Amino acid sequence: MNHKTLAMTLAALALPGVANAHVGLHTDGALAGISHPFGGLDHVLAMVAVGFWAASLGGRARWIVPLTFVAVMGLGGVLGILGTQLPMVETGIALTVAVLGLLVAFEVKVPTSAAVGIVGLCALFHGHAHGSELPSMASAGGYVFGFMAATIVLHLIGIGLASLRFGSAGRFAGRAAGAAVALAGAALMAG
């Protein structure tokens, strides 16, 4: 995929968010779910980092890792909706942001199975937080579908950003971005 096509695809994916800027639309579960991940910097950073790291791992991990995140996040969302308790959710989310940033910053290479385990654990916390914040008038099924779809978009953005790294300058920029995400995670943990 060339850079022009990638940029146009990312722009097209962002357009539905503009159409959602109307009062009252968040009673629809899908729209509430789509907008929810974009409402917190912690979620945006973690989900883009998952896509970036998966692309850096390459091979099958490029798609298996993000899809695992989405699937486990959906499970975590259902657990949150059902009121199942998960200890230290907010701390867990902040920690996942820091860890994912470090994985990107240090270009950590692990087997796909290990990457799946890491992002699965991260996804459980993010999904639980999404699910426990289900708007009162929203359809639970639509809401889960919405935040899963938004997460896929954020993963694709991360994959796209990783594909823009060219040469040593691009590699340095990717590592610096990972370090910035890790610092943001540390700041979130500090409160």
C-alpha positions in Angstrom: 0.0 0.0 0.0 1.5 3.3 -1.0 1.6 6.4 1.3 -1.1 8.3 -0.5 -3.6 5.3 -0.3 -2.7 4.9 3.4 -3.3 8.5 4.2 -6.6 8.6 2.3 -7.8 5.4 4.1 -6.9 6.8 7.5 -8.7 10.1 6.6 -11.8 8.2 5.5 -11.9 6.2 8.7 -11.8 9.4 10.7 -14.8 11.0 8.9 -17.6 9.1 10.8 -16.4 10.8 14.0 -17.3 14.2 12.5 -20.8 13.1 11.8 -21.3 12.0 15.4 -20.9 15.5 16.9 -24.6 15.9 17.7 -26.3 15.9 21.0 -28.3 12.8 21.9 -26.7 10.3 19.6 -25.0 8.5 22.5 -28.2 6.7 23.4 -27.4 4.3 20.5 -25.0 1.7 21.8 -22.9 1.4 18.7 -22.2 5.2 18.5 -21.4 5.4 22.2 -19.1 2.4 21.8 -17.3 3.9 18.8 -16.7 7.2 20.5 -15.6 5.7 23.9 -12.1 4.6 23.1 -11.4 8.0 21.5 -12.4 9.8 24.8 -9.4 8.7 26.8 -5.8 9.3 25.9 -4.8 6.1 27.8 -7.0 4.0 25.4 -5.8 5.8 22.3 -2.1 5.4 23.2 -2.4 1.8 24.1 -4.4 0.7 21.1 -2.2 2.6 18.6 0.9 1.1 20.4 -0.6 -2.4 19.9 -0.9 -1.9 16.2 2.6 -0.3 16.0 4.2 -3.1 18.0 2.4 -5.8 16.0 3.6 -4.3 12.7 7.1 -4.2 14.1 6.9 -7.9 15.0 5.9 -8.6 11.4 4.7 -11.8 9.9 1.5 -13.3 11.3 1.9 -11.2 14.5 0.9 -8.1 12.4 -2.7 -9.3 12.4 -2.9 -12.0 15.1 -1.8 -9.6 17.9 -4.3 -6.8 17.2 -7.1 -9.3 16.6 -6.4 -11.0 19.9 -6.5 -7.6 21.6 -9.9 -6.9 20.1 -11.3 -10.3 21.0 -10.1 -10.3 24.6 -11.1 -6.6 25.0 -14.7 -7.7 23.9 -14.6 -10.4 26.6 -13.4 -7.8 29.2 -16.2 -5.5 28.1 -18.8 -8.1 28.7 -17.3 -8.8 32.2 -17.5 -5.1 32.9 -21.1 -4.9 31.8 -22.0 -7.8 33.9 -20.4 -6.2 36.9 -17.7 -8.7 37.4 -15.0 -7.2 39.5 -11.4 -6.9 38.2 -8.8 -5.6 40.7 -7.0 -2.3 40.1 -8.5 -1.7 36.6 -7.3 1.9 36.3 -3.8 1.0 37.6 -3.8 -1.9 35.2 -4.7 0.4 32.3 -1.9 2.9 33.1 0.6 0.0 33.4 -0.5 -1.4 30.0 0.2 2.0 28.4 3.7 2.1 30.0 4.4 -1.5 29.0 3.2 -1.2 25.4 5.2 2.1 25.0 8.3 0.3 26.3 7.8 -2.6 23.9 7.7 -0.1 21.0 10.5 2.0 22.3 12.9 -0.9 22.7 11.6 -2.7 19.6 11.1 -5.8 21.7 10.8 -9.0 19.6 9.0 -12.0 21.1 7.3 -15.0 19.6 3.8 -14.4 18.5 2.4 -16.5 21.3 4.1 -14.4 23.9 2.9 -11.2 22.2 -0.7 -12.6 22.2 -0.4 -13.2 25.9 0.9 -9.7 26.6 -1.7 -7.9 24.6 -4.5 -10.2 25.9 -3.8 -9.2 29.5 -3.7 -5.5 28.5 -6.9 -5.9 26.6 -8.7 -7.4 29.5 -8.2 -4.2 31.6 -9.2 -1.9 28.7 -12.3 -3.9 27.8 -13.4 -4.1 31.5 -13.1 -0.3 31.7 -15.1 0.2 28.5 -17.8 -2.3 29.6 -18.2 -0.9 33.1 -18.9 2.5 31.6 -21.8 1.4 29.5 -24.2 4.4 29.1 -27.5 3.7 30.8 -29.6 4.0 27.7 -27.3 2.2 25.3 -27.7 -1.2 23.8 -24.9 -3.4 25.4 -24.4 -5.5 22.2 -24.1 -2.4 20.1 -21.8 -0.7 22.6 -19.4 -3.7 22.6 -19.5 -3.8 18.8 -18.8 -0.1 18.7 -15.8 0.0 20.9 -14.4 -3.1 19.2 -14.7 -1.4 15.8 -13.1 1.8 17.1 -10.2 -0.3 18.5 -9.7 -1.9 15.1 -9.4 1.6 13.6 -6.8 2.6 16.3 -4.8 -0.6 15.6 -4.8 0.1 11.9 -3.5 3.6 12.6 -0.7 2.1 14.6 0.1 -0.4 11.8 0.0 2.5 9.3 2.4 4.6 11.4 4.8 1.7 11.8 4.9 1.4 8.0 6.0 5.0 7.7 9.3 4.4 9.4 12.1 4.7 6.9 15.8 4.6 7.6 17.5 5.4 10.9 15.5 8.6 11.3 12.2 6.8 11.0 13.3 4.1 13.3 14.4 6.7 15.9 11.1 8.5 15.6 9.2 5.3 16.2 11.3 4.5 19.3 10.9 8.1 20.6 7.1 7.8 20.2 7.2 4.5 22.1 9.2 6.2 24.9 6.7 9.1 25.0 3.8 6.5 25.3 5.7 4.8 28.2 6.2 8.1 29.9 2.5 8.9 29.5 1.7 5.5 31.1 4.1 6.3 34.0 2.3 9.7 34.5 -1.0 8.0 34.5 0.2 5.6 37.2 1.5 8.6 39.2 -2.0 10.0 39.2 
